[in-house]
Amino acid sequence: MQNFRVIVLSAAATALLAVTGAQAQSSKSGEQVYKEVCMVCHAAGVANAPKFGDKKAWTPLIAEGQHVLTAHAWVGVRAMPPKGGNPNLSLQEFSNAVAYMARAAGGTWKDPDAAMLKKIQVEEQARIKSLNTKK
């Protein structure tokens, strides 16, 4: 009976890991997130959002660096709400969308890997701290 429990628990753990791995791999592409969330403002330039593909508007933003721009947008910047207004986005998905928009405007950003995501998170914390000290 003990061996049966071990086998069942092992199978359940394996299934859970498989589902978790599948979920991690199924994050949305930058294009998907752009079309579902970002396009609402960035297609038309609502509230001075830099328009998709507008090199002149995006050049100074791209110059800030991928981790800086992404982190600031993630926590909310200017008229943009945190996470682009979609609290269900993961940092990976959001970052994919920012990279996608930067590429459309001439940037060479890649979808972030683990190292870039870590840099984004560090900048996110610095940004939050900075915003809190201004209050």
C-alpha positions as CSV (number, residue, x, y, z in Angstrom):
1,M,0.0,0.0,0.0
2,Q,2.9,2.4,0.9
3,N,4.5,1.9,-2.6
4,F,1.1,2.6,-4.2
5,R,0.9,6.0,-2.4
6,V,4.4,6.9,-3.5
7,I,3.6,6.0,-7.1
8,V,0.4,8.1,-7.0
9,L,2.1,11.0,-5.4
10,S,5.0,10.8,-7.8
11,A,2.6,10.7,-10.8
12,A,0.7,13.7,-9.4
13,A,3.9,15.7,-8.9
14,T,5.0,14.9,-12.4
15,A,1.7,15.9,-13.9
16,L,1.8,19.2,-11.9
17,L,5.3,19.9,-13.2
18,A,4.2,19.2,-16.7
19,V,1.3,21.6,-16.4
20,T,3.4,24.3,-14.8
21,G,6.0,23.9,-17.5
22,A,3.4,24.1,-20.3
23,Q,1.9,27.3,-18.7
24,A,5.4,28.9,-18.6
25,Q,6.0,28.1,-22.2
26,S,2.6,29.3,-23.3
27,S,3.1,33.0,-22.4
28,K,1.8,35.3,-25.1
29,S,4.0,36.8,-27.8
30,G,4.7,40.5,-27.9
31,E,2.5,40.7,-31.0
32,Q,-0.4,39.0,-29.2
33,V,-0.2,41.3,-26.2
34,Y,0.2,44.4,-28.4
35,K,-3.0,43.4,-30.3
36,E,-5.0,42.5,-27.2
37,V,-3.8,45.3,-24.8
38,C,-1.3,47.9,-26.1
39,M,-2.9,48.7,-29.5
40,V,-5.8,50.5,-27.8
41,C,-3.6,53.4,-27.0
42,H,-0.4,52.9,-29.1
43,A,-2.2,52.6,-32.5
44,A,-3.7,56.0,-32.2
45,G,-1.4,57.8,-29.8
46,V,-4.0,58.1,-27.0
47,A,-2.8,60.5,-24.2
48,N,0.5,61.0,-26.1
49,A,1.4,57.3,-26.2
50,P,4.1,56.7,-28.7
51,K,2.5,55.3,-31.8
52,F,3.4,51.9,-33.0
53,G,6.2,52.1,-35.5
54,D,6.8,55.8,-35.0
55,K,10.7,55.9,-35.0
56,K,10.9,59.5,-34.0
57,A,8.7,59.0,-30.9
58,W,10.3,55.7,-29.9
59,T,14.0,56.6,-30.4
60,P,14.5,58.4,-27.1
61,L,12.5,55.7,-25.3
62,I,14.6,52.9,-26.8
63,A,17.7,54.9,-25.8
64,E,16.7,54.6,-22.1
65,G,17.4,50.9,-22.4
66,Q,15.2,47.8,-22.5
67,H,15.2,47.2,-18.7
68,V,14.5,50.8,-17.8
69,L,11.7,51.5,-20.3
70,T,10.1,48.1,-19.6
71,A,10.2,48.5,-15.8
72,H,8.9,52.0,-15.8
73,A,6.0,51.1,-18.1
74,W,5.3,48.0,-16.0
75,V,4.8,50.1,-12.9
76,G,3.0,52.9,-14.8
77,V,4.5,56.0,-16.4
78,R,3.0,59.3,-17.5
79,A,-0.6,58.5,-18.6
80,M,0.0,54.8,-18.9
81,P,-1.4,52.6,-16.1
82,P,0.6,49.8,-14.6
83,K,0.8,46.7,-16.8
84,G,-0.8,48.7,-19.6
85,G,-4.1,48.4,-17.7
86,N,-4.2,44.6,-17.8
87,P,-3.4,43.2,-14.3
88,N,-3.4,39.7,-15.7
89,L,-0.3,40.1,-17.8
90,S,2.9,38.4,-16.6
91,L,6.1,40.4,-16.6
92,Q,7.3,38.1,-19.5
93,E,4.3,38.8,-21.6
94,F,4.4,42.6,-20.9
95,S,8.1,42.6,-21.7
96,N,7.6,40.7,-24.9
97,A,5.1,43.4,-26.0
98,V,7.5,46.3,-25.2
99,A,10.3,44.6,-27.1
100,Y,7.9,44.0,-30.0
101,M,6.9,47.7,-30.1
102,A,10.5,48.8,-29.9
103,R,11.5,46.5,-32.8
104,A,8.7,48.0,-34.9
105,A,10.2,51.4,-34.4
106,G,13.8,50.4,-35.3
107,G,15.0,48.9,-32.0
108,T,17.0,45.7,-31.9
109,W,15.5,44.4,-28.6
110,K,15.0,40.7,-28.2
111,D,12.2,39.1,-26.1
112,P,13.7,39.1,-22.7
113,D,15.5,36.1,-21.3
114,A,15.9,35.3,-17.6
115,A,18.9,37.7,-17.2
116,M,17.0,40.6,-18.8
117,L,13.9,39.9,-16.7
118,K,16.0,40.1,-13.6
119,K,17.4,43.5,-14.7
120,I,13.8,44.6,-15.3
121,Q,12.8,43.5,-11.8
122,V,15.7,45.3,-10.2
123,E,14.8,48.5,-12.1
124,E,11.1,48.0,-11.2
125,Q,12.0,48.0,-7.5
126,A,14.2,51.1,-7.9
127,R,11.4,52.9,-9.7
128,I,8.8,52.0,-7.1
129,K,11.2,53.2,-4.3
130,S,11.7,56.4,-6.3
131,L,8.0,57.0,-6.7
132,N,7.3,56.3,-3.0
133,T,10.0,58.9,-1.9
134,K,8.3,61.6,-4.0
135,K,5.0,61.2,-2.1
